[in-house]
Amino acid sequence: MRNAYQQGRTIVAPMDDYDGVTWGIPNRLSRDNLVIAVGSSDLSGIDPFRYSSEGRSNSSADKTDIDLVAPGVNVLTTAPDSSNSYKDETSTTTAAAQVTGVVSLLKSADASLKPNDIREILRRTAVDIGDPGYDRKTGFGRINAQAAFDYWQEHDFTRGVATNGSSVKVADNQQVTLYHGPWGTEASGSYEADIYKVTFTEPLPANTRSNIWYRADGTLGWENSTAHHQRHWSQAELDSVNNQAIFTTYVYDLYTSAGGHIGYRPTTPSNAQVAYTIASKPGSYNIPPEPLTVSISGPQTLSQQDGIGYWSANVSGGVSPYSYQWQARNTCRTGYNCGSETWQPAGTQQTISYTYSSSVYSLELKVTVTDDQSTSTTSGIYTVYYDPPSYSLTTTGPNPFNPTTNLSYALPEQADVTMEVYNIMGRKVATLADGSKQPGRYTVRFDASHLASGMYLVNFMARTASGQITRKTMKLQLLK
């Protein structure tokens, strides 16, 4: 996929016709800038959600990234067999085929368009048919071929690579988890890093209204997160006051968990760069800025040994400069009875710090951002877990038992959990847990009043969003 993208191929991938068990790989690569992920709507656009996967659970980590939707319900097309006939098909594949047609139209009109250029044009011209703005069911909306072609005709496209940025260290000895995604050079695992923020400015064409975006191919920099897939990434902002584009990326000076120095990744701060496209529309037009959005990045766990953690507000859209209002509170973790605090002011800068409290609590953060046009938006709640427990499976009731006992398990991070009980013949006799769980400690009750005396085996499995699987087993003896 990455090789095709780097050769200038625009890849369109259908969202899964999710069957409750599995999804495919290509649409998961939308967040890596490699594909355009397409869901389906009916022909009228009234029912945009059918046959567009959202993931296998309520966990945000399990939800796939969707760019947009296209008609994919009861579309007349060639039959997927050898009958040489036509039939009505309902699938995200038929929706993706229509998006591919629009991509071909744009490429035939302008062969210089890059894959990221085409994706941004389709995103920016889609018709918003779901929740306002981006949503996980319809992405940026329903594809509009005419609007996409008009956008290309009305804009001049300037492409370049920003270099010689200014760098500043923003974190020392930060523990990070890297996953070996499509852009990865380092093996998946835990590392320590000094993190550098690198900022670039590029002038915008005079007397124009411009849109900007970065292109992954040609960008040398990572996102600022304690867990990521080594994606080539940059934040892109418009500074309308100074008529310039501001690009921000991050460089990591990596060390092994044992302290061995690996080096700068993906490059040194002085060699960091951002490939970008500026789409400018000549004349003085009252084009509204992109919607203002904000998310929080930073550690998801904080131990007593860490002492203090740092979190940043990641802003896109709106009109800079921005102001920040942070709020924080401690909430009682699952398995404890300690009550929760009320929201309290926590800072007015883009980055804030917070100190360790107690293992019985979780820290919750949210931030409200206001731009230069007095437009405000508030992030979702970001949860930080103090002293997360390690994986464990224990009994908190009698063993041997009759006829009931209690079992407890602990999770250091969010995971899909299954806990099943089997008899000595290997037959499953009970399911005690099945679903996505947040970090914490949990207790379940096993009622064996309908079972015969004997030995039983408890199988526990936890699967994280990164695919890591942890298994635990325990023997129970029922004596009646």
Phi, psi and omega in degrees: 000312183295320179298318178296318178299315182292340175273006177089012179278133176267119186254124177253125184235130178287142167296158183289145162280080194300128184257012179090354182233309189230162167224167181271178184271316194306316183294340177290349183266005177300318181294343176268007178068018185265334184223165168257114184268126190239128170258182185236153172231172172283175186295330181277343183084001181288323181249086187273355193259341186296137176065020174246115186293143169246356181116170190272353180208184178280356180291130179297334179291338182270352185275132180281160180267124179247136179271313182196175178238162177214162179304127181212014181247121180056052179264128180287121182208175178294142182290141181280049178210195184260021185276354182053043182230178178244153176202163176280124180245142175239110185190154171290341178295319177293325176295316180297326179297324180289323176295322177301323178296319178292321176301315179298322178299313181294319180293325178291330178282327184209098183291346181279351180297132179273160178306317178294327177298314182295317180298317180294320178299314180295320178297314187287341182252002179293150179272121183288111183241354179255217173298150182305134182078201180287138171217161188281356178264324182239359183065231178272357176130196184265133185301142179228099185298317182296316180295323179295316180293320178297320179300315180298318181293325187275347186245146169263138185249123177245126181242143180198182177230119178279128180228179177055048179282166175266135185240150176213138179285130183244352179204140176246135175050042180282129175282127182228153174245123180251141175244143185273080177277194183300331181265358191289144172244338181258150179293151176298139179158185181264138181221170167244148186210144161268128187250133181244132174267126182241126185241138179234150172234138178228134180291147175264153177302139182291150175057041178223164166250128191237149165248147181227152172203159177264161176241129185299317180286118184105346175270133177240091180177154181249172174279163180264093183207149179280353176211115180204176188254026177060033181288146172284118195214152171205146168273140181236125181230148174262127172256091185290334181294315182260008178050056180214160174259140179242124179243137181230129175221178186225145177239139183247130169264104193268145172228150173290164179297340178270000177100359179289135184279124179265315181125182182284139175221139359278357177197181178282159178303323182288339180256004177298150180205160180228121172277134187219163172231135173247120176256109186246141180248115185299150178097175180260102183243143178272069180269122182294150177293166175297151181305141179282124178227155178214141173225167183246137174234151181151182182296143177264353176225153179214119181261165177298328179291323177299314178083309184217145178231161182234137180228145183236150174268123178259112188250140171222156180076189181067196180233120178287159004280165182245152169244155188231138173229107181268149171226150181215155173202155173263133178238146183291132182282159178303132179096357179238159179235084187226000180075175181228152180271167175272161179295137180231147175301140185229000178150164182230015177255169180295327179242136178235165175237156178213144183261156179303142179247277183205147183292346180278351183250161163242146177266130176245134181235148168209155183223138174254127181247135176238130182266187185290347178258016180065022173274134183237151173210153183239138180290168167288169180284129180253121185258132177241130184258124175282135176040064181299139181289161173275165178297133178205156175220118183221165172262137174245013177229185183292151174202105009298161185218165177194119346261003184234155173206167180246142176239143178237145174221156182231145181233130175277347180207167181298137184203157169275124189245137167230137175225117186230151180245134181235148173273180185290348176273358180087012180267134178289130181244348180196147171243117185262338179205141179197102179154179181279134181230143175282164176303144179150189180247139185227149177234134178233154182253133177251115179256111182251027183297337181264002185253158179277158176301148178151186180267138179230150183244126176263123176252123179243134177221134176235129180239121181276172180296332179279356179097359178291133182243131175240132180238142175223147176229156180207142176262138175235143178241122179263122179240114179251000000 
